[in-house]
């Protein structure tokens, strides 16, 4: 699965041009493996543009409740609008909005209860990486969020080392592959039904380095930030995924 995270970017005209370019460059066979998470305000535009395709349109975050929570969108609301997935626990949400593992776990539970996919984002800081605490950090983020839950294919993990997001720096693909294998093992141990999830890589993924990641056994796709705003580049990443994963 290749997921575009547009963050707080886009407008209706640019989104339409992006759609036309992207749709013209990719094989329809791979579209069922593509997800796009625009801003909430552009969700319906993207749903309409891609309505005759298998592209999944999701949201960048949800709240655990509805009602008197100004500015929030609940999992129930997203579900009724045919949302395909929600990002949960992105490092920017953890940092700017002080979201902790307990809250993130509640969000995951709410998403899964409403029967759409949750993409749990996890990752370590540069300091934690340098101190050799990457696995310790990732394990706590996973176990504190999904411990003892019954999980199925609706839960996807996205490993995004915080120091790589938007920096142009990426870890060695072999190292990432090993970390992904570790993540799968941790999720299996933490969940009640020993489920092995798909694990995406995020953190300065682009059309020049995507093949290095997709060639690895335990890397199941990518969560793409800045590079996904350029339709040509994102199409190249998706086509690389299709070629290497033989879709």
Order of alpha helices (4+ residues) and beta strands (2+ residues): beta-alpha-beta-alpha-beta-alpha-beta-alpha-alpha-beta-alpha-alpha-beta-alpha-beta-alpha-beta-alpha
